[in-house]
Amino acid sequence: WTKGGQRLIQRKNNSARHFVNKVQCRCEMLQNGTLQIEHLVKEDSGNYRVMVYGKDGKLKAEENIMFFVQGETMSHVACSFPSFPEPVPQPILSAECRNKNVSVKCEVKQ
């Protein structure tokens, strides 16, 4: 996984390797390749990229994902969003695969 061209984390032979400070990244890579980010903040928004390699070292697939975290912290608010206080409430994630395309939906219910 990369964010804005900077390598974050990779998994090889069931072992994860961080390329940035693990505490600063607040991220883990699950067994299925999912990137999990703890305690989301607006600065986590950005262009993420995942690359999948086969055992032979050849690139099998890659995907670019533009990720947005909405909401403002109260100390930086120019325009208050009372219905979206920080931290963001627990999101509900759903994914759908069709014809080799993955559609991911993340929503928060108040």
C-alpha positions in Angstrom: 0.0 0.0 0.0 1.1 3.5 -0.8 -0.4 6.9 -0.1 0.6 9.8 -2.3 3.4 7.8 -3.7 4.9 7.0 -0.3 5.1 3.3 0.7 3.1 2.6 3.8 3.0 -1.1 4.4 3.4 -4.4 2.6 2.7 -8.0 3.4 5.0 -10.8 2.2 5.0 -14.4 3.4 2.3 -13.6 6.0 4.5 -10.9 7.5 3.7 -7.1 7.4 6.5 -4.5 7.0 5.9 -0.8 7.7 7.8 1.7 5.6 6.7 4.6 7.8 6.5 5.1 11.6 3.9 2.5 12.7 2.5 4.9 15.3 2.3 7.8 12.9 0.7 5.6 10.2 -1.9 4.1 12.5 -2.3 1.4 9.9 -2.3 -2.3 9.6 -2.6 -4.7 6.7 -5.0 -7.5 7.3 -4.5 -11.1 6.0 -6.8 -10.5 3.0 -4.8 -7.3 2.0 -7.2 -4.8 3.4 -5.6 -1.6 4.7 -7.0 -0.7 8.1 -6.4 2.8 9.5 -7.2 3.5 13.2 -8.5 6.9 14.5 -9.2 8.5 11.1 -8.4 12.2 10.7 -9.0 14.5 7.8 -5.2 14.3 6.9 -5.7 10.6 6.1 -7.5 11.7 2.9 -5.5 11.1 -0.2 -4.7 8.9 -3.1 -4.0 5.3 -1.9 -2.7 2.6 -4.2 -2.6 -1.2 -3.6 -0.5 -3.5 -5.7 -0.8 -7.3 -5.6 2.1 -9.5 -6.7 2.1 -13.3 -7.4 4.6 -15.7 -5.8 6.7 -15.3 -9.0 7.1 -11.5 -8.2 5.1 -10.4 -11.2 2.5 -7.7 -10.7 -1.0 -9.3 -10.8 -3.2 -6.3 -10.1 -3.1 -2.7 -8.9 -5.8 -0.2 -7.9 -5.8 3.5 -7.1 -8.3 4.7 -4.6 -9.1 8.3 -3.8 -10.1 8.4 -0.1 -11.8 11.3 1.6 -12.3 11.8 5.3 -15.0 14.4 5.9 -15.6 16.5 9.0 -13.5 19.0 11.0 -12.0 18.9 14.4 -13.5 21.5 16.7 -10.2 23.3 17.1 -9.9 24.0 13.4 -13.6 24.7 12.5 -14.3 27.6 10.2 -17.8 26.3 9.5 -19.2 24.0 12.1 -20.7 20.6 11.2 -22.7 19.7 14.3 -24.0 16.5 12.7 -20.4 15.3 12.1 -18.4 15.8 15.3 -14.9 14.3 15.6 -14.1 11.6 15.9 -16.2 10.2 13.1 -18.7 7.6 14.3 -18.2 4.0 13.5 -18.6 3.6 9.7 -20.6 0.9 8.0 -18.6 -0.6 5.1 -20.1 -2.5 2.2 -18.4 -3.8 -0.9 -19.7 -5.3 -4.1 -17.7 -7.1 -6.8 -18.9 -7.2 -10.4 -16.9 -8.1 -13.5 -13.5 -7.6 -11.8 -14.6 -4.2 -10.4 -14.9 -3.5 -6.7 -17.3 -0.8 -5.5 -16.8 0.2 -1.8 -19.4 2.2 0.1 -18.7 3.7 3.5 -21.5 5.5 5.4 -22.2 6.7 8.9 -25.6 6.6 10.5 -26.3 9.1 13.2 
